[in-house]
Each structure stands twice: as structure tokens, then as C-alpha cells.
Amino acid sequence: MTRLLILAGFSALAVTQAETGARELLPTPGIVARAGVASPTRSPWIVASGWRFIRHPGARFRYELPAGKASLAMAEKFAYDADAVLQTDPADADALRAFAAFVGSLPPSRLPAIADFGVVDDGSAVTGEVMNLLARRNLLYAVVKAPEPRYPLNVAVGTREFPAEEAADPSAFALKVRRLLTDDRRSLRVYGSELVIGRLTGDAAQVRLHLINYGGREIDGLRVRVRGGFAGGHVYIAGAGRSALVDHVVAGGATEFSLPRFGVYAVVDLSAAR
């Protein structure tokens, strides 16, 4: 089958088999059903690679994607500024071109990632799964080699505060981290969907929020809270363009707003009051 390879510049390029094979293969993003889990109260199982990009920012990755998944993978790649090659189905060519045009229309931004706490990486699979669950809960962390005094909380699997036995249940472990961090110290909170993962970058003057919807359906009325007072802002929605934020409120040291209906990907730019 003819395949299309996309590199960092979002243009079609010829890539050798050796070059492609040397990259780490990523799972296809989206949601999947888990065998034996039928309870309607269970959270959907999201397959996302943002935590991998955070853990290994200099690594080289690749996707091998079925039809219909190119835009979601492109959203991951762009949101985390990842060095990832996409091997896509020809049926997604139009979607790729549209996404590339959307990305090209965005105002440039090279803001640093915002993190609320540190995760000490011991290189283990258990710590990797903890990172995965933390990212899916929109708990913003930085990967560190040792506890960092600048963070109010440092998570190190295998310590007295975070025993390895507790990490065997990453979901409960993530909930413990959230409680220790407290919601008041979280830079980002997303309401109304468990299927949207955010990446927040910025400084005291401005922030850029990337929102990736893994659910496969449009979301209407997503509510977001960002710590800090940001008086101005716009949202850029893939497939729809620029729009105004809805019910934008600044109060109590935080900024809240809702988004218009969006599909796979949206970018929100906020600026502080002058």
C-alpha cells in the first residue's frame, strides 16, 4: 500500500526505511475498549503519547496510523513540539493538508511548558505508567532527575511518601498526587470531558493552551480554568478558525472560560491584563 510520511515541517517527504525504523513506534492515539471492563462508571481508556514526549523531549518517534487518525496524531505532534514521523493512509491526505494549513495560520509561540510539580524519573515502566495517568488527568508535571526545591511537590516512586506498591494502581496514585498538590495550586483544570488532554505553556504575561480531544466526537461547551488573571484571549479551532472565548471570567486568581464546539484540536491564547 502507498503510504505518506510527514516530518516536522508538515510536508510530505521521502524517508528511508532505516531512518523510520530507528524511531520509537508510538501507539495509535484515541480511545480503546478494555477487555473485561464493562462498567459505565469507568473512565474511558485514552491512548495518548504526550507523556512520552515530556519524558524524552529529544527522542525521535514515529506513528503507523490507520485511516482517520492522522489529524489526532498531528495534534499530539504539534502540541508537544515532538520529532515524530507520521506514516498515514492516503485517505487522510486532505485532512493532513487542512491541519497543516491550520497550524500555519496560528500566531507563532515558543513559550516554555508550565509544570506544577516534579516527577523523578527512575526509568522504570511503573513510573512511566504513573506519568501516563498524571497527564491524562491534566496534572502538569516536569520530569526531573532529583527532587527540585522550586516545586511544592516532587513525586518519586519507591520513596516513603510514594511507595512502589501504591504505584501498582496508577489511577489511585494519580488521585493521591492530585490531593497532595491541591486543586488550588493546579495551573490547569478542564471540566466537562474526560477525553480532552491539555498542554499549557507560558509565562506571567501570556499563555498558550493546547487542547486535544481523543474522543472522536465534537465537544460543545468545554469549560477550562487557568491559574492567573488573563483579561484577553482567543481560541483557534482546527477546521473552524479563530473564535471568541465564551463566558470569559477573571476572578479569585484564575481565569475561566468555555470553548465553542470543537473536534480534534483547539489552541487558546491568553494575555495578562495591562
Salt bridges, closest charged atoms under 4 A:
GLU19 OE2 - ARG23 NE 2.86
GLU19 OE1 - ARG60 NH2 2.50
GLU64 OE2 - ARG62 NH1 2.44
ASP81 OD2 - ARG110 NH2 3.36
ASP83 OD1 - ARG23 NH1 2.92
ASP94 OD1 - ARG97 NH2 2.39
ASP116 OD1 - ARG227 NH2 3.61
ASP121 OD1 - ARG55 NH2 2.77
GLU148 OE1 - ARG150 NE 3.60
GLU166 OE1 - LYS176 NZ 2.74
ASP183 OD2 - ARG178 NH2 3.01
ASP183 OD1 - ARG186 NH1 3.17
ASP183 OD2 - ARG189 NH2 3.19
GLU218 OE1 - ARG261 NH1 3.65
ASP220 OD2 - ARG261 NH2 3.38
GLU256 OE1 - ARG223 NE 3.45
ASP269 OD1 - ARG208 NE 2.69
